[in-house]
Every structure is written in C-alpha cells, then in structure tokens.
Amino acid sequence: MLVALLASAALVSQQQQQLSVQPFAQGLRPLTAIASTPAEPKRLYAVEQSGRIVYFVNGRLGGTFIDLRGRITSGGEQGLLSLAFHPNYKRNHRFYVDYTDTHGNTRVMEFRSRSGHGVASSARQLLFVRQPYVNHNGGELQFDWAGFLYVGMGDGGSEGDPQNRAQNPSERLGKLLRIKPLLKGAHWQTVALGLRNPWRFSFDRTNGDLYIADVGQNNWEEIDYRAAGHVSKLANYGWKAFEGRARFSNTALGSGELVSPVYAYSHADGNCSVSGGYVYRGQAVDAAAGRYFFGDYCSGFVWSLRIDNGGAADVRREPFRVASLTSFGEDASGELYFATGNGRIFKLSA
C-alpha cells in the first residue's frame, strides 16, 4: 500500500512539474536542423539554412563543421535542410545532408569527415529530385535501427498539389523514401505516400516508432504516427484527398494503407505551420519522459503528447513559446533542443 501511495505521489509531482526552455545559443543564421551522434557525446551540430553546419562542444561554439554555401539556393523553404550521421559514424566517418541546389532541386549527398570536420570534396550523390516549385521541399533525413536512411519529400509545391504528385506512385515527391546507403546496388524504396510537406519526422530512440509532422494547406496541421513494426509496410497519409482528418478534394487515393493523423490542430490562435520534434528520452526533465514534442512556426506554441494503443493521449500545450520555431533536435543523451529562424537555440528544462 505504501509503495502504491508513493508511486501515485511521484506521478502527481511529475504531472505538476512545469516545463520551460533555457537559452543555449544565439547569433547564428536561420536554422533548419539540430543533430548529434553517439560517436561524439560532447558535440551538438546546428544546420544553418544558408549552407553552413556549426558544432558545439560542451555547450560552447566550437567552429564550422562544413561549409556548403556555394552549392545551395537558400531562402523561403529552400536551403540546407538536414544532417544525419551514419550509425557507424565512429568508424566510417560518413554523414548525409539534404539541400536545395543552385537550380532549386533536391539533392541528398554523402560526405566524410576527417579530424572532426567535414570534407567537402568527398561528396557522393545518393538522390536527385527535380523540384517544380520553390516550396514544399521536405528535406528531413533520419536513420532507423536497421541502418536505413530515410528522406521526407514534399509534394513539389505550389498550392493544392496541382499535378497530384503525392498520390502518384511513379513520383518521388510527396513520399517517404529509404535506402541502405552503403549497400552495393541499393535503390530507394517508397515506404509512404500522400505527404504534403513533412516538416520534420523522427524515430523514437527507445522503440523505433515513427512520428511525422505534415504541414497543412489552409486549415489543419497534422501529426502522423506509425509503430515500428509497420514502418516497412506501405502507408498512405492521405494528401491531397485529406488535409488533417478533413476531406480536401475528390482525389482518388493511391496504394498503401490509409493512415489518419493521431492529432490535428487548426490555424486558429495564429497557428500556420507545424514543426515536428522528438519523443523525449533524456534524463534531465522527468515530466517530459516518453512524450512527443512538436510546435508551430507562426504562433510559437509547443505541444506534447503520448501514444497509447496507437492513438494520441494526454495532449497538452506546454507553458512556453518558442518564436520562429523551425526544428527540433536531440543530443547524444536524448536531451531536447529547439531551433529557430532567428538563429537561436533553446534547450528543454524543468
């Protein structure tokens, strides 16, 4: 009985704990991503939209990791959009970036590092996708437990997916793709279609579950969820037949299992564009444990939720805002960071 009472009291205390953010860095250019690798537990990397990646060591700016500004078109939704380190980075020193090239097209590139810095001349192209418009580039890169590299592709831009690319299986736009980058002869596989502009997706580092934040058109922003055991099965997230859970058009759905959002929020209260985050698996903030965090670029609101039996549970708006919230990131210990379009980084705290 005593044990149950103590556990109940601890749960109440955890629920009452107020979360906040603390400044981590400022003075950078607009940011699109934050990344880390277990191979370098003291380093944190920040991706500037204009094409430079900088790194921090024990919380202090260490310098430039790689400068790709000469290869990139930057501005609006274009630029250097993400960074992912190979799971075996400690031995092979390979890392991957997604950027908009000087002609406005998407490239996923592999580079190698030497002595703690990226080597620009080591570039190897993994993917090239021609972009018909300047928006909806997607651009997130993430590795799963099995060593697949995933990239999220937007529908190609404009409004309303005018060429219906997201539901067209022969197009790479509007898809979630994956590849084993070091496997000889490997090809990109489509694991999901029906995405509008997946502005950040992530895998839960504890169980491999997939979370996608897909930017809406006029009314709804959505969070999609796929359990780890189903990620390899073709999913269809519904765009442009659906925006959030609402019918958007009479477009016929393509192949794949229709997956409805676990959560959707409206454009009320100044909301306009979702930025997806991570499930918190750090040690510093007990009240955040196991919760998926996401926010809105325009309003600065930040929410978190838990997944229970495949659906969203205990959705709450956190008691802080992050202005110009563009992305999230984890350090090697699982602590959570917020990146902004005004060149500032914040860290989740209690």
C-alpha positions in Angstrom: 0.0 0.0 0.0 2.8 2.4 0.9 4.6 1.6 -2.4 1.4 2.4 -4.3 0.9 5.7 -2.5 4.5 6.8 -3.1 4.2 5.9 -6.8 1.0 7.9 -7.0 2.5 10.9 -5.3 5.5 10.7 -7.7 3.2 10.7 -10.7 1.3 13.7 -9.4 4.5 15.5 -8.8 5.7 14.7 -12.3 2.5 15.9 -13.8 2.6 19.2 -11.9 6.2 19.9 -12.9 6.2 22.9 -15.2 8.4 22.6 -18.3 10.4 25.6 -19.7 13.2 26.3 -22.1 16.5 27.9 -21.4 18.8 29.7 -24.0 21.5 27.5 -25.4 22.9 29.6 -28.3 22.3 32.7 -30.3 23.9 34.8 -33.1 23.6 32.1 -35.7 22.0 32.3 -39.1 18.4 30.9 -39.6 18.4 27.3 -38.5 16.8 24.3 -40.1 18.1 21.3 -38.0 20.0 20.1 -35.0 21.8 16.8 -35.0 24.2 14.6 -32.9 25.9 11.3 -33.0 26.7 8.8 -30.2 30.2 8.7 -31.5 30.7 12.3 -30.2 28.7 12.6 -27.0 30.0 16.1 -26.2 29.2 17.6 -29.6 25.9 19.1 -30.9 25.5 20.2 -34.5 23.4 23.1 -35.8 22.4 23.4 -39.5 22.1 26.9 -40.9 19.7 27.2 -43.8 22.3 29.2 -45.9 24.6 26.2 -46.1 26.9 26.1 -43.1 27.0 23.5 -40.3 28.5 24.5 -37.0 29.2 22.5 -33.9 29.2 23.0 -30.1 31.4 21.2 -27.6 30.0 21.0 -24.1 27.7 23.8 -24.9 30.2 26.2 -26.4 30.5 27.0 -30.1 33.5 25.0 -31.5 33.5 26.2 -35.1 32.4 25.2 -38.6 32.0 21.5 -39.4 31.4 22.0 -43.1 30.5 25.0 -45.4 28.4 24.1 -48.4 27.1 27.6 -49.2 28.5 27.6 -52.7 26.3 24.6 -53.7 23.0 25.8 -52.3 20.0 28.0 -53.0 18.7 29.5 -49.7 15.6 31.4 -48.7 12.0 30.7 -48.1 11.7 26.9 -47.8 15.0 26.2 -49.7 18.5 25.7 -48.4 20.5 23.2 -46.4 17.7 21.3 -44.7 19.1 18.5 -42.6 22.0 16.5 -41.4 22.2 12.8 -40.4 25.2 10.8 -39.2 25.6 7.2 -40.2 25.0 4.8 -37.3 28.6 3.6 -37.7 30.0 7.1 -37.9 32.6 6.4 -35.3 34.3 4.0 -37.7 33.3 5.2 -41.2 33.0 9.0 -40.6 30.1 9.3 -43.1 27.3 11.8 -42.8 24.4 12.9 -45.0 22.8 16.2 -45.9 19.7 17.2 -47.9 19.8 20.6 -49.7 18.3 22.6 -52.5 21.0 23.0 -55.1 21.7 26.2 -57.1 19.0 25.2 -59.7 16.4 24.7 -56.9 16.4 20.9 -57.0 16.8 18.5 -54.1 20.0 16.6 -53.6 20.8 14.1 -50.8 24.6 13.8 -50.5 27.0 11.7 -48.5 30.2 13.2 -47.2 33.0 12.0 -45.0 34.8 13.8 -42.1 38.4 13.9 -41.1 39.8 15.1 -37.8 36.4 16.3 -36.7 35.5 18.3 -39.8 33.5 17.5 -42.9 35.4 17.1 -46.2 33.5 18.9 -48.9 35.5 17.2 -51.7 34.3 13.7 -50.5 30.7 14.3 -51.8 28.8 11.4 -53.2 25.2 11.9 -54.5 22.5 9.5 -53.3 19.4 11.2 -54.6 18.4 13.9 -57.1 14.8 15.0 -57.4 13.8 17.9 -59.7 11.6 20.4 -57.9 8.8 22.1 -59.9 8.2 24.9 -57.5 10.2 26.7 -54.7 8.3 25.4 -51.7 7.4 22.0 -50.1 10.9 20.5 -50.2 10.5 18.4 -47.1 14.2 17.6 -46.6 14.4 15.7 -43.3 17.0 12.8 -43.0 16.9 10.2 -40.3 18.3 6.7 -39.8 16.3 3.9 -38.3 17.6 1.0 -36.2 18.1 -1.2 -39.2 20.5 1.2 -40.8 18.1 2.6 -43.4 18.4 6.3 -44.3 15.0 8.0 -44.7 14.2 11.2 -46.5 10.9 13.0 -46.4 9.9 14.6 -49.7 7.2 17.4 -50.0 4.7 17.3 -52.9 6.7 19.7 -55.0 5.0 22.9 -54.0 2.6 25.5 -55.3 -0.9 25.0 -53.6 -3.1 22.0 -53.6 -0.6 19.7 -55.3 -1.8 20.7 -58.7 -0.2 17.8 -60.5 -1.3 15.3 -57.8 2.2 14.1 -57.3 1.7 13.0 -53.7 -0.6 10.2 -54.7 1.3 9.2 -57.9 3.5 6.2 -57.1 5.8 6.9 -60.0 6.7 10.3 -58.5 9.2 10.7 -55.6 7.5 13.9 -54.5 5.1 13.6 -51.6 6.8 10.4 -50.4 8.8 8.9 -47.5 11.8 7.1 -49.1 14.6 5.0 -47.7 17.8 3.3 -48.7 20.8 1.5 -47.1 23.4 3.9 -48.3 26.4 1.7 -48.1 24.8 -1.4 -49.6 26.1 -2.0 -53.1 23.4 -1.7 -55.7 20.8 -0.4 -53.2 17.8 1.5 -54.5 15.4 4.0 -52.9 12.3 2.4 -51.6 8.9 4.1 -51.1 7.5 3.4 -47.7 4.8 6.1 -47.7 3.0 8.4 -50.0 0.4 11.1 -49.5 2.6 13.6 -47.8 2.2 17.4 -48.4 5.3 18.8 -46.7 6.7 16.6 -43.9 8.5 19.3 -41.9 10.4 17.0 -39.7 9.9 13.4 -38.8 11.8 11.3 -36.3 12.1 7.8 -34.8 11.7 7.2 -31.1 15.2 6.2 -30.0 13.7 3.7 -27.5 11.3 1.7 -29.6 11.8 2.8 -33.2 8.3 4.3 -33.7 7.9 6.9 -36.4 6.4 10.3 -36.0 5.7 12.7 -38.9 4.6 16.3 -38.7 3.0 17.2 -42.1 2.3 20.8 -42.9 -1.3 21.5 -43.9 -2.8 23.7 -46.7 -5.4 26.1 -45.3 -6.9 24.8 -42.1 -5.2 21.8 -40.4 -1.7 20.8 -39.3 -1.2 17.1 -38.5 0.9 14.6 -36.6 1.1 11.1 -38.0 2.3 8.0 -36.2 3.5 4.6 -37.4 4.5 1.9 -35.0 8.0 0.4 -35.6 6.6 -2.9 -36.8 4.6 -1.2 -39.5 7.1 1.3 -40.9 8.2 -1.1 -43.7 4.6 -1.6 -44.8 3.4 0.9 -47.4 1.4 3.7 -45.8 -0.7 6.5 -47.4 -1.0 9.6 -45.3 -3.9 10.9 -47.4 -2.8 14.2 -49.0 -4.4 15.6 -51.2 -7.6 13.7 -50.6 -7.4 14.8 -47.0 -6.0 17.7 -45.1 -5.7 16.5 -41.5 -8.8 14.4 -41.0 -10.9 16.6 -43.2 -11.7 15.9 -46.8 -9.8 18.3 -49.0 -10.6 17.1 -52.6 -12.1 14.2 -54.5 -8.7 12.9 -55.5 -8.6 9.1 -55.5 -6.2 7.6 -53.0 -3.2 5.7 -54.4 -1.8 2.5 -53.0 -0.9 1.8 -49.3 -2.8 1.7 -46.1 -4.6 4.9 -45.3 -3.1 6.3 -42.0 -5.1 9.1 -40.4 -3.4 11.6 -38.1 -3.2 10.8 -34.4 -3.6 14.5 -33.8 -4.5 17.6 -35.9 -4.8 21.2 -34.9 -6.3 24.2 -36.6 -5.0 27.5 -37.8 -6.8 29.3 -35.0 -4.8 31.4 -32.5 -2.2 32.3 -35.0 -1.1 28.8 -36.0 0.1 28.2 -39.5 2.8 25.5 -39.9 3.7 22.5 -37.8 7.4 21.8 -36.9 7.9 18.2 -35.8 10.1 17.1 -32.9 11.1 14.0 -30.9 10.0 11.7 -28.2 11.9 12.9 -25.1 14.2 10.2 -23.8 16.6 12.3 -21.8 17.2 12.2 -18.1 17.1 15.9 -17.1 13.3 16.5 -17.3 11.2 13.8 -15.7 7.9 15.3 -16.6 8.8 15.1 -20.3 9.7 11.4 -20.3 8.1 9.5 -23.2 6.3 12.5 -24.6 6.4 13.5 -28.3 7.1 17.3 -28.7 6.0 19.5 -31.7 5.2 23.1 -32.2 4.0 25.8 -34.6 6.3 28.1 -36.6 3.9 31.1 -36.5 2.4 31.0 -33.0 5.4 29.6 -31.2 3.1 27.2 -29.3 4.7 23.9 -28.3 2.6 20.8 -27.5 3.4 17.3 -26.3 1.5 14.0 -26.4 1.9 10.4 -25.6 0.9 7.5 -27.8 -1.5 5.0 -26.1 -2.8 2.0 -28.0 -1.9 3.6 -31.3 -3.6 7.0 -30.6 -2.7 10.3 -29.1 -3.3 10.6 -25.3 -2.8 13.4 -22.8 -2.2 16.1 -25.4 -1.1 19.3 -23.7 0.1 22.7 -24.7 3.3 23.5 -22.8 3.6 26.7 -20.7 6.1 28.4 -23.0 6.5 29.6 -26.6 9.4 29.4 -29.0 9.3 32.2 -31.6 10.0 31.3 -35.2 10.3 27.6 -34.3 11.8 25.8 -37.3 13.0 22.5 -36.0 14.0 20.3 -33.0 17.0 18.1 -32.2 18.4 15.7 -29.7 21.9 15.5 -28.3 23.6 12.1 -27.7 22.0 11.8 -24.3 18.5 12.4 -25.6 18.0 16.0 -24.3 15.7 18.1 -26.4 16.6 21.3 -28.3 14.6 23.9 -30.3 16.0 25.6 -33.4 14.6 28.9 -34.7 14.6 31.0 -37.8 16.2 33.9 -35.9 19.4 31.9 -35.2 18.7 30.9 -31.6 18.7 27.5 -29.9 16.9 26.7 -26.8 17.0 23.6 -24.5 14.1 21.9 -22.7 14.3 22.2 -18.9 12.2 21.9 -15.8 
